[in-house]
Amino acid sequence: LKTLETVAALRSELEPYRFAGKTIGLVPTMGALHAGHLSLIDRSRKETDVTVVSIFVNPKQFGPSEDFSKYPRTPEVDADLLRNAGVDILFHPSAIEMYPAGDSTSITVKGITDEFEGAIRPGHFDGVATVVAKLFNQVQPNIAFFGQKDAQQVAVIKQMVRDLQFPIKLRVGETVRERDGLALSSRNQYLSQKQHIEATGVIATLQRVSIALGLGKDIKSALSDASHYFSITCPDASLDYLEVVNIETFCKMDSFKGVEKLLVIIAARFGATRLLDNLIIDRPTTE
Ligand code: PAF
């Protein structure tokens, strides 16, 4: 594992590989790595010749009252995990390396970011799009790997890649879950044991919507039944949203009209911790 902290060092390390026609895979992360990240790394190692993992806790995607300063940072453990996973390059820039003094460019992806995480966390997706565009420009990967757990982020990055014509393929890895169903997230470590147990209600709520739609129930009643279920199963949590949306545009949907798949998304707060999850639902064969 080669750890590089500057863009110049990263570029000169990658140049010979590119010159030799090797393909480069990028897995962008904010560290505090877990099995979800490792599954993306595994895919990158299978599909590309050189795997670069970036670790950068991006200040621009955190709101002023969010958890930037307390976001988990575990650099030694992360480096060991990356070494064991056979990663070639760890790119670990400082904030000043990523955003040199006087930096004033920001990328906004419109539309997809209007609701849900975009509305609840104003500026969040500008921060994500900007840092991911920078990483794409710095690493110039052939393929970049993201997790389906952050489904709206995936939709935003797909749109940005189309709009800015990055010659990069995107791969989206399935959400990795704990045995009890909780989607892996670096923020899960903020949960108390009691909250963790209660948080299994998040996936159960999504599954309820999925089952109802599979049985041909209409979306509106499936959602109202599932949000009632959530309030009973997770009495100490508060629901930010539970919705069925178009997987690409993130527009709310009230039927499968014109699409083969829908996405059911949820965000809920357990104390100070916000958890996100989602499930892809195929159009029932009876529709
Ligand atoms: O999903 C994340 O960890 C971050 O949003 C990303 C894509 C690394 C950008 O900072």
Boltz pocket constraint, residues with backbone or C-beta under 6 A from the ligand:
constraints:
  - pocket:
      binder: B
      contacts: [[A, 28], [A, 29], [A, 30], [A, 54], [A, 56], [A, 58], [A, 61], [A, 127], [A, 128], [A, 131], [A, 132], [A, 150], [A, 153]]
      max_distance: 6.0
